[in-house]
Amino acid sequence: MLVYLLICLCLSLAGIAGLQFFYMIYLEQLQKQQKRHIRELENQALRLNRLLKEAKYQSSVQTQLSETLRGEPESEDEREIWADLIEDK
């Protein structure tokens, strides 16, 4: 009777060890997936940073171009002169 009890105990312990083994494999796979996901997110963040810098540069170029095309007076005195000319007409 004691032999059967010991066999059951050994099989139970072997089952627990097998369960832990497969759980460790699962955790390793989960860790690999998380690392892969983090790597993808980092690459995406770098790409978005690059796109943001390009957009800011294009925005500044367009702003400078629009200011140049508008022909805005460069000083406050010139603005006042233009205002006086407009009022006289």
HTML snippet that shows the backbone in 3Dmol.js (N, CA, C, O; Angstrom):
<script src="https://3Dmol.org/build/3Dmol-min.js"></script>
<div id="view" style="width:600px;height:400px;position:relative"></div>
<script>
const pdb = `
ATOM      1  N   MET A   1       0.824  -1.195   0.000  1.00  0.00           N
ATOM      2  CA  MET A   1       0.000   0.000   0.000  1.00  0.00           C
ATOM      3  C   MET A   1       0.867   1.257   0.000  1.00  0.00           C
ATOM      4  O   MET A   1       0.563   2.234  -0.684  1.00  0.00           O
ATOM      5  N   LEU A   2       1.919   1.218   0.754  1.00  0.00           N
ATOM      6  CA  LEU A   2       2.829   2.356   0.817  1.00  0.00           C
ATOM      7  C   LEU A   2       3.513   2.572  -0.533  1.00  0.00           C
ATOM      8  O   LEU A   2       3.810   3.705  -0.913  1.00  0.00           O
ATOM      9  N   VAL A   3       3.761   1.475  -1.252  1.00  0.00           N
ATOM     10  CA  VAL A   3       4.392   1.573  -2.566  1.00  0.00           C
ATOM     11  C   VAL A   3       3.466   2.326  -3.525  1.00  0.00           C
ATOM     12  O   VAL A   3       3.937   3.156  -4.302  1.00  0.00           O
ATOM     13  N   TYR A   4       2.181   2.055  -3.485  1.00  0.00           N
ATOM     14  CA  TYR A   4       1.227   2.743  -4.345  1.00  0.00           C
ATOM     15  C   TYR A   4       1.160   4.236  -3.999  1.00  0.00           C
ATOM     16  O   TYR A   4       1.051   5.085  -4.885  1.00  0.00           O
ATOM     17  N   LEU A   5       1.224   4.531  -2.741  1.00  0.00           N
ATOM     18  CA  LEU A   5       1.206   5.913  -2.290  1.00  0.00           C
ATOM     19  C   LEU A   5       2.444   6.645  -2.796  1.00  0.00           C
ATOM     20  O   LEU A   5       2.349   7.782  -3.257  1.00  0.00           O
ATOM     21  N   LEU A   6       3.601   5.997  -2.712  1.00  0.00           N
ATOM     22  CA  LEU A   6       4.839   6.607  -3.195  1.00  0.00           C
ATOM     23  C   LEU A   6       4.819   6.770  -4.719  1.00  0.00           C
ATOM     24  O   LEU A   6       5.322   7.766  -5.240  1.00  0.00           O
ATOM     25  N   ILE A   7       4.251   5.813  -5.426  1.00  0.00           N
ATOM     26  CA  ILE A   7       4.142   5.923  -6.889  1.00  0.00           C
ATOM     27  C   ILE A   7       3.243   7.107  -7.254  1.00  0.00           C
ATOM     28  O   ILE A   7       3.568   7.887  -8.150  1.00  0.00           O
ATOM     29  N   CYS A   8       2.125   7.234  -6.564  1.00  0.00           N
ATOM     30  CA  CYS A   8       1.216   8.364  -6.819  1.00  0.00           C
ATOM     31  C   CYS A   8       1.897   9.695  -6.506  1.00  0.00           C
ATOM     32  O   CYS A   8       1.732  10.668  -7.242  1.00  0.00           O
ATOM     33  N   LEU A   9       2.654   9.737  -5.427  1.00  0.00           N
ATOM     34  CA  LEU A   9       3.374  10.942  -5.050  1.00  0.00           C
ATOM     35  C   LEU A   9       4.422  11.300  -6.106  1.00  0.00           C
ATOM     36  O   LEU A   9       4.558  12.464  -6.481  1.00  0.00           O
ATOM     37  N   CYS A  10       5.156  10.304  -6.578  1.00  0.00           N
ATOM     38  CA  CYS A  10       6.172  10.539  -7.619  1.00  0.00           C
ATOM     39  C   CYS A  10       5.529  11.026  -8.920  1.00  0.00           C
ATOM     40  O   CYS A  10       6.029  11.951  -9.559  1.00  0.00           O
ATOM     41  N   LEU A  11       4.428  10.399  -9.301  1.00  0.00           N
ATOM     42  CA  LEU A  11       3.753  10.827 -10.523  1.00  0.00           C
ATOM     43  C   LEU A  11       3.192  12.243 -10.382  1.00  0.00           C
ATOM     44  O   LEU A  11       3.222  13.028 -11.330  1.00  0.00           O
ATOM     45  N   SER A  12       2.684  12.558  -9.202  1.00  0.00           N
ATOM     46  CA  SER A  12       2.175  13.915  -8.967  1.00  0.00           C
ATOM     47  C   SER A  12       3.304  14.940  -9.067  1.00  0.00           C
ATOM     48  O   SER A  12       3.149  15.987  -9.694  1.00  0.00           O
ATOM     49  N   LEU A  13       4.442  14.626  -8.441  1.00  0.00           N
ATOM     50  CA  LEU A  13       5.589  15.537  -8.497  1.00  0.00           C
ATOM     51  C   LEU A  13       6.127  15.670  -9.925  1.00  0.00           C
ATOM     52  O   LEU A  13       6.530  16.755 -10.343  1.00  0.00           O
ATOM     53  N   ALA A  14       6.131  14.565 -10.663  1.00  0.00           N
ATOM     54  CA  ALA A  14       6.573  14.618 -12.056  1.00  0.00           C
ATOM     55  C   ALA A  14       5.606  15.467 -12.887  1.00  0.00           C
ATOM     56  O   ALA A  14       6.036  16.221 -13.760  1.00  0.00           O
ATOM     57  N   GLY A  15       4.323  15.346 -12.620  1.00  0.00           N
ATOM     58  CA  GLY A  15       3.325  16.168 -13.312  1.00  0.00           C
ATOM     59  C   GLY A  15       3.511  17.647 -13.008  1.00  0.00           C
ATOM     60  O   GLY A  15       3.412  18.484 -13.905  1.00  0.00           O
ATOM     61  N   ILE A  16       3.779  17.972 -11.749  1.00  0.00           N
ATOM     62  CA  ILE A  16       4.015  19.364 -11.371  1.00  0.00           C
ATOM     63  C   ILE A  16       5.280  19.893 -12.043  1.00  0.00           C
ATOM     64  O   ILE A  16       5.299  21.024 -12.528  1.00  0.00           O
ATOM     65  N   ALA A  17       6.338  19.078 -12.072  1.00  0.00           N
ATOM     66  CA  ALA A  17       7.586  19.491 -12.727  1.00  0.00           C
ATOM     67  C   ALA A  17       7.351  19.710 -14.223  1.00  0.00           C
ATOM     68  O   ALA A  17       7.877  20.664 -14.796  1.00  0.00           O
ATOM     69  N   GLY A  18       6.570  18.838 -14.859  1.00  0.00           N
ATOM     70  CA  GLY A  18       6.258  19.008 -16.285  1.00  0.00           C
ATOM     71  C   GLY A  18       5.448  20.267 -16.527  1.00  0.00           C
ATOM     72  O   GLY A  18       5.682  20.984 -17.499  1.00  0.00           O
ATOM     73  N   LEU A  19       4.499  20.536 -15.647  1.00  0.00           N
ATOM     74  CA  LEU A  19       3.694  21.750 -15.771  1.00  0.00           C
ATOM     75  C   LEU A  19       4.570  22.991 -15.650  1.00  0.00           C
ATOM     76  O   LEU A  19       4.404  23.942 -16.413  1.00  0.00           O
ATOM     77  N   GLN A  20       5.501  22.989 -14.697  1.00  0.00           N
ATOM     78  CA  GLN A  20       6.415  24.113 -14.536  1.00  0.00           C
ATOM     79  C   GLN A  20       7.323  24.274 -15.764  1.00  0.00           C
ATOM     80  O   GLN A  20       7.622  25.393 -16.180  1.00  0.00           O
ATOM     81  N   PHE A  21       7.748  23.163 -16.328  1.00  0.00           N
ATOM     82  CA  PHE A  21       8.607  23.196 -17.501  1.00  0.00           C
ATOM     83  C   PHE A  21       7.885  23.858 -18.674  1.00  0.00           C
ATOM     84  O   PHE A  21       8.437  24.741 -19.331  1.00  0.00           O
ATOM     85  N   PHE A  22       6.645  23.425 -18.934  1.00  0.00           N
ATOM     86  CA  PHE A  22       5.890  24.004 -20.039  1.00  0.00           C
ATOM     87  C   PHE A  22       5.516  25.458 -19.765  1.00  0.00           C
ATOM     88  O   PHE A  22       5.409  26.256 -20.696  1.00  0.00           O
ATOM     89  N   TYR A  23       5.316  25.807 -18.492  1.00  0.00           N
ATOM     90  CA  TYR A  23       5.031  27.194 -18.142  1.00  0.00           C
ATOM     91  C   TYR A  23       6.258  28.074 -18.395  1.00  0.00           C
ATOM     92  O   TYR A  23       6.120  29.211 -18.845  1.00  0.00           O
ATOM     93  N   MET A  24       7.444  27.560 -18.111  1.00  0.00           N
ATOM     94  CA  MET A  24       8.680  28.299 -18.380  1.00  0.00           C
ATOM     95  C   MET A  24       8.863  28.507 -19.890  1.00  0.00           C
ATOM     96  O   MET A  24       9.282  29.580 -20.324  1.00  0.00           O
ATOM     97  N   ILE A  25       8.550  27.493 -20.673  1.00  0.00           N
ATOM     98  CA  ILE A  25       8.629  27.637 -22.131  1.00  0.00           C
ATOM     99  C   ILE A  25       7.656  28.724 -22.602  1.00  0.00           C
ATOM    100  O   ILE A  25       7.993  29.541 -23.458  1.00  0.00           O
ATOM    101  N   TYR A  26       6.459  28.722 -22.039  1.00  0.00           N
ATOM    102  CA  TYR A  26       5.464  29.731 -22.380  1.00  0.00           C
ATOM    103  C   TYR A  26       5.969  31.131 -22.031  1.00  0.00           C
ATOM    104  O   TYR A  26       5.818  32.062 -22.823  1.00  0.00           O
ATOM    105  N   LEU A  27       6.566  31.280 -20.850  1.00  0.00           N
ATOM    106  CA  LEU A  27       7.067  32.581 -20.429  1.00  0.00           C
ATOM    107  C   LEU A  27       8.211  33.060 -21.330  1.00  0.00           C
ATOM    108  O   LEU A  27       8.311  34.253 -21.618  1.00  0.00           O
ATOM    109  N   GLU A  28       9.059  32.152 -21.771  1.00  0.00           N
ATOM    110  CA  GLU A  28      10.146  32.521 -22.682  1.00  0.00           C
ATOM    111  C   GLU A  28       9.593  33.003 -24.020  1.00  0.00           C
ATOM    112  O   GLU A  28      10.075  33.993 -24.571  1.00  0.00           O
ATOM    113  N   GLN A  29       8.591  32.313 -24.541  1.00  0.00           N
ATOM    114  CA  GLN A  29       7.968  32.739 -25.802  1.00  0.00           C
ATOM    115  C   GLN A  29       7.312  34.110 -25.644  1.00  0.00           C
ATOM    116  O   GLN A  29       7.394  34.955 -26.535  1.00  0.00           O
ATOM    117  N   LEU A  30       6.665  34.317 -24.505  1.00  0.00           N
ATOM    118  CA  LEU A  30       6.026  35.598 -24.235  1.00  0.00           C
ATOM    119  C   LEU A  30       7.062  36.712 -24.167  1.00  0.00           C
ATOM    120  O   LEU A  30       6.830  37.808 -24.676  1.00  0.00           O
ATOM    121  N   GLN A  31       8.191  36.441 -23.548  1.00  0.00           N
ATOM    122  CA  GLN A  31       9.269  37.422 -23.449  1.00  0.00           C
ATOM    123  C   GLN A  31       9.837  37.746 -24.836  1.00  0.00           C
ATOM    124  O   GLN A  31      10.121  38.908 -25.127  1.00  0.00           O
ATOM    125  N   LYS A  32      10.003  36.746 -25.680  1.00  0.00           N
ATOM    126  CA  LYS A  32      10.495  36.980 -27.044  1.00  0.00           C
ATOM    127  C   LYS A  32       9.521  37.848 -27.828  1.00  0.00           C
ATOM    128  O   LYS A  32       9.935  38.748 -28.558  1.00  0.00           O
ATOM    129  N   GLN A  33       8.214  37.578 -27.676  1.00  0.00           N
ATOM    130  CA  GLN A  33       7.208  38.380 -28.372  1.00  0.00           C
ATOM    131  C   GLN A  33       7.233  39.826 -27.886  1.00  0.00           C
ATOM    132  O   GLN A  33       7.114  40.757 -28.683  1.00  0.00           O
ATOM    133  N   GLN A  34       7.389  40.012 -26.572  1.00  0.00           N
ATOM    134  CA  GLN A  34       7.431  41.362 -26.027  1.00  0.00           C
ATOM    135  C   GLN A  34       8.666  42.112 -26.520  1.00  0.00           C
ATOM    136  O   GLN A  34       8.578  43.296 -26.845  1.00  0.00           O
ATOM    137  N   LYS A  35       9.808  41.445 -26.581  1.00  0.00           N
ATOM    138  CA  LYS A  35      11.024  42.087 -27.093  1.00  0.00           C
ATOM    139  C   LYS A  35      10.852  42.480 -28.551  1.00  0.00           C
ATOM    140  O   LYS A  35      11.260  43.568 -28.959  1.00  0.00           O
ATOM    141  N   ARG A  36      10.244  41.593 -29.338  1.00  0.00           N
ATOM    142  CA  ARG A  36       9.999  41.876 -30.750  1.00  0.00           C
ATOM    143  C   ARG A  36       9.060  43.074 -30.890  1.00  0.00           C
ATOM    144  O   ARG A  36       9.273  43.946 -31.733  1.00  0.00           O
ATOM    145  N   HIS A  37       8.020  43.106 -30.055  1.00  0.00           N
ATOM    146  CA  HIS A  37       7.055  44.207 -30.097  1.00  0.00           C
ATOM    147  C   HIS A  37       7.724  45.524 -29.699  1.00  0.00           C
ATOM    148  O   HIS A  37       7.478  46.560 -30.317  1.00  0.00           O
ATOM    149  N   ILE A  38       8.564  45.483 -28.672  1.00  0.00           N
ATOM    150  CA  ILE A  38       9.278  46.686 -28.233  1.00  0.00           C
ATOM    151  C   ILE A  38      10.205  47.177 -29.343  1.00  0.00           C
ATOM    152  O   ILE A  38      10.291  48.379 -29.593  1.00  0.00           O
ATOM    153  N   ARG A  39      10.893  46.259 -30.004  1.00  0.00           N
ATOM    154  CA  ARG A  39      11.774  46.631 -31.105  1.00  0.00           C
ATOM    155  C   ARG A  39      10.988  47.297 -32.229  1.00  0.00           C
ATOM    156  O   ARG A  39      11.440  48.289 -32.800  1.00  0.00           O
ATOM    157  N   GLU A  40       9.815  46.756 -32.549  1.00  0.00           N
ATOM    158  CA  GLU A  40       8.967  47.350 -33.580  1.00  0.00           C
ATOM    159  C   GLU A  40       8.490  48.745 -33.171  1.00  0.00           C
ATOM    160  O   GLU A  40       8.456  49.661 -33.992  1.00  0.00           O
ATOM    161  N   LEU A  41       8.121  48.898 -31.897  1.00  0.00           N
ATOM    162  CA  LEU A  41       7.680  50.205 -31.416  1.00  0.00           C
ATOM    163  C   LEU A  41       8.810  51.224 -31.458  1.00  0.00           C
ATOM    164  O   LEU A  41       8.583  52.385 -31.800  1.00  0.00           O
ATOM    165  N   GLU A  42      10.029  50.805 -31.113  1.00  0.00           N
ATOM    166  CA  GLU A  42      11.171  51.707 -31.175  1.00  0.00           C
ATOM    167  C   GLU A  42      11.438  52.136 -32.616  1.00  0.00           C
ATOM    168  O   GLU A  42      11.708  53.308 -32.876  1.00  0.00           O
ATOM    169  N   ASN A  43      11.363  51.195 -33.547  1.00  0.00           N
ATOM    170  CA  ASN A  43      11.557  51.533 -34.953  1.00  0.00           C
ATOM    171  C   ASN A  43      10.480  52.501 -35.438  1.00  0.00           C
ATOM    172  O   ASN A  43      10.763  53.441 -36.180  1.00  0.00           O
ATOM    173  N   GLN A  44       9.263  52.261 -35.015  1.00  0.00           N
ATOM    174  CA  GLN A  44       8.157  53.136 -35.394  1.00  0.00           C
ATOM    175  C   GLN A  44       8.356  54.530 -34.810  1.00  0.00           C
ATOM    176  O   GLN A  44       8.090  55.530 -35.476  1.00  0.00           O
ATOM    177  N   ALA A  45       8.826  54.597 -33.556  1.00  0.00           N
ATOM    178  CA  ALA A  45       9.072  55.893 -32.928  1.00  0.00           C
ATOM    179  C   ALA A  45      10.171  56.650 -33.664  1.00  0.00           C
ATOM    180  O   ALA A  45      10.062  57.860 -33.860  1.00  0.00           O
ATOM    181  N   LEU A  46      11.223  55.954 -34.071  1.00  0.00           N
ATOM    182  CA  LEU A  46      12.286  56.604 -34.835  1.00  0.00           C
ATOM    183  C   LEU A  46      11.768  57.133 -36.165  1.00  0.00           C
ATOM    184  O   LEU A  46      12.103  58.245 -36.575  1.00  0.00           O
ATOM    185  N   ARG A  47      10.945  56.322 -36.838  1.00  0.00           N
ATOM    186  CA  ARG A  47      10.380  56.747 -38.120  1.00  0.00           C
ATOM    187  C   ARG A  47       9.478  57.956 -37.938  1.00  0.00           C
ATOM    188  O   ARG A  47       9.518  58.889 -38.739  1.00  0.00           O
ATOM    189  N   LEU A  48       8.659  57.943 -36.878  1.00  0.00           N
ATOM    190  CA  LEU A  48       7.764  59.069 -36.631  1.00  0.00           C
ATOM    191  C   LEU A  48       8.547  60.327 -36.258  1.00  0.00           C
ATOM    192  O   LEU A  48       8.165  61.430 -36.648  1.00  0.00           O
ATOM    193  N   ASN A  49       9.646  60.170 -35.501  1.00  0.00           N
ATOM    194  CA  ASN A  49      10.496  61.315 -35.187  1.00  0.00           C
ATOM    195  C   ASN A  49      11.084  61.910 -36.453  1.00  0.00           C
ATOM    196  O   ASN A  49      11.118  63.129 -36.616  1.00  0.00           O
ATOM    197  N   ARG A  50      11.544  61.057 -37.341  1.00  0.00           N
ATOM    198  CA  ARG A  50      12.117  61.520 -38.603  1.00  0.00           C
ATOM    199  C   ARG A  50      11.055  62.258 -39.428  1.00  0.00           C
ATOM    200  O   ARG A  50      11.331  63.314 -39.998  1.00  0.00           O
ATOM    201  N   LEU A  51       9.840  61.696 -39.489  1.00  0.00           N
ATOM    202  CA  LEU A  51       8.764  62.352 -40.220  1.00  0.00           C
ATOM    203  C   LEU A  51       8.388  63.695 -39.593  1.00  0.00           C
ATOM    204  O   LEU A  51       8.091  64.657 -40.301  1.00  0.00           O
ATOM    205  N   LEU A  52       8.404  63.753 -38.254  1.00  0.00           N
ATOM    206  CA  LEU A  52       8.078  65.001 -37.559  1.00  0.00           C
ATOM    207  C   LEU A  52       9.123  66.068 -37.863  1.00  0.00           C
ATOM    208  O   LEU A  52       8.777  67.223 -38.108  1.00  0.00           O
ATOM    209  N   LYS A  53      10.403  65.687 -37.848  1.00  0.00           N
ATOM    210  CA  LYS A  53      11.462  66.652 -38.171  1.00  0.00           C
ATOM    211  C   LYS A  53      11.315  67.151 -39.606  1.00  0.00           C
ATOM    212  O   LYS A  53      11.477  68.342 -39.870  1.00  0.00           O
ATOM    213  N   GLU A  54      11.010  66.248 -40.528  1.00  0.00           N
ATOM    214  CA  GLU A  54      10.812  66.650 -41.920  1.00  0.00           C
ATOM    215  C   GLU A  54       9.616  67.585 -42.050  1.00  0.00           C
ATOM    216  O   GLU A  54       9.665  68.560 -42.800  1.00  0.00           O
ATOM    217  N   ALA A  55       8.546  67.292 -41.324  1.00  0.00           N
ATOM    218  CA  ALA A  55       7.348  68.135 -41.388  1.00  0.00           C
ATOM    219  C   ALA A  55       7.639  69.520 -40.810  1.00  0.00           C
ATOM    220  O   ALA A  55       7.195  70.529 -41.358  1.00  0.00           O
ATOM    221  N   LYS A  56       8.388  69.569 -39.700  1.00  0.00           N
ATOM    222  CA  LYS A  56       8.748  70.865 -39.122  1.00  0.00           C
ATOM    223  C   LYS A  56       9.624  71.660 -40.081  1.00  0.00           C
ATOM    224  O   LYS A  56       9.459  72.871 -40.229  1.00  0.00           O
ATOM    225  N   TYR A  57      10.549  70.974 -40.726  1.00  0.00           N
ATOM    226  CA  TYR A  57      11.422  71.657 -41.680  1.00  0.00           C
ATOM    227  C   TYR A  57      10.601  72.195 -42.850  1.00  0.00           C
ATOM    228  O   TYR A  57      10.778  73.343 -43.258  1.00  0.00           O
ATOM    229  N   GLN A  58       9.708  71.374 -43.389  1.00  0.00           N
ATOM    230  CA  GLN A  58       8.871  71.815 -44.502  1.00  0.00           C
ATOM    231  C   GLN A  58       7.973  72.973 -44.089  1.00  0.00           C
ATOM    232  O   GLN A  58       7.738  73.896 -44.870  1.00  0.00           O
ATOM    233  N   SER A  59       7.473  72.922 -42.861  1.00  0.00           N
ATOM    234  CA  SER A  59       6.626  73.993 -42.363  1.00  0.00           C
ATOM    235  C   SER A  59       7.416  75.297 -42.264  1.00  0.00           C
ATOM    236  O   SER A  59       6.915  76.357 -42.640  1.00  0.00           O
ATOM    237  N   SER A  60       8.636  75.223 -41.764  1.00  0.00           N
ATOM    238  CA  SER A  60       9.441  76.442 -41.659  1.00  0.00           C
ATOM    239  C   SER A  60       9.795  76.981 -43.036  1.00  0.00           C
ATOM    240  O   SER A  60       9.804  78.194 -43.245  1.00  0.00           O
ATOM    241  N   VAL A  61      10.088  76.087 -43.980  1.00  0.00           N
ATOM    242  CA  VAL A  61      10.387  76.533 -45.346  1.00  0.00           C
ATOM    243  C   VAL A  61       9.156  77.195 -45.963  1.00  0.00           C
ATOM    244  O   VAL A  61       9.271  78.243 -46.599  1.00  0.00           O
ATOM    245  N   GLN A  62       7.988  76.596 -45.782  1.00  0.00           N
ATOM    246  CA  GLN A  62       6.765  77.174 -46.335  1.00  0.00           C
ATOM    247  C   GLN A  62       6.430  78.502 -45.681  1.00  0.00           C
ATOM    248  O   GLN A  62       5.945  79.416 -46.348  1.00  0.00           O
ATOM    249  N   THR A  63       6.683  78.622 -44.375  1.00  0.00           N
ATOM    250  CA  THR A  63       6.434  79.878 -43.677  1.00  0.00           C
ATOM    251  C   THR A  63       7.345  80.970 -44.227  1.00  0.00           C
ATOM    252  O   THR A  63       6.896  82.087 -44.485  1.00  0.00           O
ATOM    253  N   GLN A  64       8.619  80.648 -44.404  1.00  0.00           N
ATOM    254  CA  GLN A  64       9.555  81.631 -44.956  1.00  0.00           C
ATOM    255  C   GLN A  64       9.161  82.013 -46.378  1.00  0.00           C
ATOM    256  O   GLN A  64       9.234  83.181 -46.760  1.00  0.00           O
ATOM    257  N   LEU A  65       8.748  81.030 -47.147  1.00  0.00           N
ATOM    258  CA  LEU A  65       8.343  81.296 -48.526  1.00  0.00           C
ATOM    259  C   LEU A  65       7.102  82.178 -48.574  1.00  0.00           C
ATOM    260  O   LEU A  65       7.026  83.106 -49.379  1.00  0.00           O
ATOM    261  N   SER A  66       6.133  81.890 -47.717  1.00  0.00           N
ATOM    262  CA  SER A  66       4.909  82.689 -47.713  1.00  0.00           C
ATOM    263  C   SER A  66       5.197  84.114 -47.248  1.00  0.00           C
ATOM    264  O   SER A  66       4.597  85.059 -47.761  1.00  0.00           O
ATOM    265  N   GLU A  67       6.104  84.285 -46.287  1.00  0.00           N
ATOM    266  CA  GLU A  67       6.465  85.633 -45.849  1.00  0.00           C
ATOM    267  C   GLU A  67       7.172  86.381 -46.971  1.00  0.00           C
ATOM    268  O   GLU A  67       6.966  87.580 -47.160  1.00  0.00           O
ATOM    269  N   THR A  68       7.997  85.669 -47.703  1.00  0.00           N
ATOM    270  CA  THR A  68       8.699  86.293 -48.815  1.00  0.00           C
ATOM    271  C   THR A  68       7.719  86.684 -49.913  1.00  0.00           C
ATOM    272  O   THR A  68       7.831  87.774 -50.473  1.00  0.00           O
ATOM    273  N   LEU A  69       6.768  85.823 -50.230  1.00  0.00           N
ATOM    274  CA  LEU A  69       5.807  86.102 -51.300  1.00  0.00           C
ATOM    275  C   LEU A  69       4.817  87.195 -50.918  1.00  0.00           C
ATOM    276  O   LEU A  69       4.368  87.954 -51.777  1.00  0.00           O
ATOM    277  N   ARG A  70       4.475  87.280 -49.646  1.00  0.00           N
ATOM    278  CA  ARG A  70       3.539  88.315 -49.205  1.00  0.00           C
ATOM    279  C   ARG A  70       4.162  89.696 -49.302  1.00  0.00           C
ATOM    280  O   ARG A  70       3.456  90.694 -49.453  1.00  0.00           O
ATOM    281  N   GLY A  71       5.468  89.753 -49.217  1.00  0.00           N
ATOM    282  CA  GLY A  71       6.151  91.039 -49.302  1.00  0.00           C
ATOM    283  C   GLY A  71       5.865  91.909 -48.100  1.00  0.00           C
ATOM    284  O   GLY A  71       5.680  93.118 -48.234  1.00  0.00           O
ATOM    285  N   GLU A  72       5.828  91.317 -46.950  1.00  0.00           N
ATOM    286  CA  GLU A  72       5.565  92.063 -45.739  1.00  0.00           C
ATOM    287  C   GLU A  72       6.674  93.070 -45.491  1.00  0.00           C
ATOM    288  O   GLU A  72       7.846  92.759 -45.704  1.00  0.00           O
ATOM    289  N   PRO A  73       6.331  94.261 -45.049  1.00  0.00           N
ATOM    290  CA  PRO A  73       7.363  95.235 -44.704  1.00  0.00           C
ATOM    291  C   PRO A  73       8.244  94.694 -43.588  1.00  0.00           C
ATOM    292  O   PRO A  73       7.795  93.953 -42.714  1.00  0.00           O
ATOM    293  N   GLU A  74       9.498  95.083 -43.644  1.00  0.00           N
ATOM    294  CA  GLU A  74      10.426  94.505 -42.694  1.00  0.00           C
ATOM    295  C   GLU A  74      10.463  95.261 -41.378  1.00  0.00           C
ATOM    296  O   GLU A  74      10.865  94.694 -40.362  1.00  0.00           O
ATOM    297  N   SER A  75      10.062  96.506 -41.366  1.00  0.00           N
ATOM    298  CA  SER A  75      10.119  97.267 -40.115  1.00  0.00           C
ATOM    299  C   SER A  75       8.755  97.888 -39.831  1.00  0.00           C
ATOM    300  O   SER A  75       7.866  97.901 -40.682  1.00  0.00           O
ATOM    301  N   GLU A  76       8.618  98.394 -38.626  1.00  0.00           N
ATOM    302  CA  GLU A  76       7.363  99.018 -38.203  1.00  0.00           C
ATOM    303  C   GLU A  76       7.151 100.344 -38.925  1.00  0.00           C
ATOM    304  O   GLU A  76       6.015 100.716 -39.218  1.00  0.00           O
ATOM    305  N   ASP A  77       8.221 101.050 -39.211  1.00  0.00           N
ATOM    306  CA  ASP A  77       8.104 102.338 -39.919  1.00  0.00           C
ATOM    307  C   ASP A  77       7.524 102.133 -41.309  1.00  0.00           C
ATOM    308  O   ASP A  77       6.667 102.900 -41.750  1.00  0.00           O
ATOM    309  N   GLU A  78       7.989 101.101 -41.996  1.00  0.00           N
ATOM    310  CA  GLU A  78       7.470 100.835 -43.336  1.00  0.00           C
ATOM    311  C   GLU A  78       5.999 100.462 -43.281  1.00  0.00           C
ATOM    312  O   GLU A  78       5.243 100.784 -44.197  1.00  0.00           O
ATOM    313  N   ARG A  79       5.596  99.799 -42.236  1.00  0.00           N
ATOM    314  CA  ARG A  79       4.178  99.451 -42.091  1.00  0.00           C
ATOM    315  C   ARG A  79       3.336 100.704 -41.912  1.00  0.00           C
ATOM    316  O   ARG A  79       2.241 100.809 -42.466  1.00  0.00           O
ATOM    317  N   GLU A  80       3.852 101.661 -41.132  1.00  0.00           N
ATOM    318  CA  GLU A  80       3.113 102.905 -40.924  1.00  0.00           C
ATOM    319  C   GLU A  80       3.012 103.696 -42.226  1.00  0.00           C
ATOM    320  O   GLU A  80       1.976 104.295 -42.515  1.00  0.00           O
ATOM    321  N   ILE A  81       4.078 103.696 -43.000  1.00  0.00           N
ATOM    322  CA  ILE A  81       4.056 104.414 -44.280  1.00  0.00           C
ATOM    323  C   ILE A  81       2.994 103.812 -45.187  1.00  0.00           C
ATOM    324  O   ILE A  81       2.240 104.541 -45.832  1.00  0.00           O
ATOM    325  N   TRP A  82       2.931 102.500 -45.239  1.00  0.00           N
ATOM    326  CA  TRP A  82       1.930 101.844 -46.078  1.00  0.00           C
ATOM    327  C   TRP A  82       0.518 102.156 -45.581  1.00  0.00           C
ATOM    328  O   TRP A  82      -0.404 102.342 -46.376  1.00  0.00           O
ATOM    329  N   ALA A  83       0.361 102.211 -44.259  1.00  0.00           N
ATOM    330  CA  ALA A  83      -0.956 102.527 -43.716  1.00  0.00           C
ATOM    331  C   ALA A  83      -1.357 103.942 -44.098  1.00  0.00           C
ATOM    332  O   ALA A  83      -2.518 104.183 -44.430  1.00  0.00           O
ATOM    333  N   ASP A  84      -0.403 104.899 -44.057  1.00  0.00           N
ATOM    334  CA  ASP A  84      -0.701 106.283 -44.447  1.00  0.00           C
ATOM    335  C   ASP A  84      -1.057 106.355 -45.922  1.00  0.00           C
ATOM    336  O   ASP A  84      -1.971 107.086 -46.304  1.00  0.00           O
ATOM    337  N   LEU A  85      -0.342 105.604 -46.757  1.00  0.00           N
ATOM    338  CA  LEU A  85      -0.630 105.620 -48.194  1.00  0.00           C
ATOM    339  C   LEU A  85      -2.021 105.075 -48.479  1.00  0.00           C
ATOM    340  O   LEU A  85      -2.734 105.597 -49.336  1.00  0.00           O
ATOM    341  N   ILE A  86      -2.395 104.051 -47.780  1.00  0.00           N
ATOM    342  CA  ILE A  86      -3.713 103.460 -47.996  1.00  0.00           C
ATOM    343  C   ILE A  86      -4.800 104.429 -47.550  1.00  0.00           C
ATOM    344  O   ILE A  86      -5.832 104.534 -48.214  1.00  0.00           O
ATOM    345  N   GLU A  87      -4.597 105.140 -46.442  1.00  0.00           N
ATOM    346  CA  GLU A  87      -5.586 106.082 -45.949  1.00  0.00           C
ATOM    347  C   GLU A  87      -5.744 107.272 -46.899  1.00  0.00           C
ATOM    348  O   GLU A  87      -6.849 107.787 -47.067  1.00  0.00           O
ATOM    349  N   ASP A  88      -4.641 107.712 -47.521  1.00  0.00           N
ATOM    350  CA  ASP A  88      -4.707 108.866 -48.421  1.00  0.00           C
ATOM    351  C   ASP A  88      -5.512 108.544 -49.679  1.00  0.00           C
ATOM    352  O   ASP A  88      -6.134 109.439 -50.252  1.00  0.00           O
ATOM    353  N   LYS A  89      -5.513 107.354 -50.096  1.00  0.00           N
ATOM    354  CA  LYS A  89      -6.234 107.005 -51.319  1.00  0.00           C
ATOM    355  C   LYS A  89      -7.651 106.833 -50.977  1.00  0.00           C
ATOM    356  O   LYS A  89      -8.465 106.535 -51.851  1.00  0.00           O
TER     357      LYS A  89
END
`;
const viewer = $3Dmol.createViewer("view");
viewer.addModel(pdb, "pdb");
viewer.setStyle({}, {cartoon: {color: "spectrum"}});
viewer.zoomTo();
viewer.render();
</script>
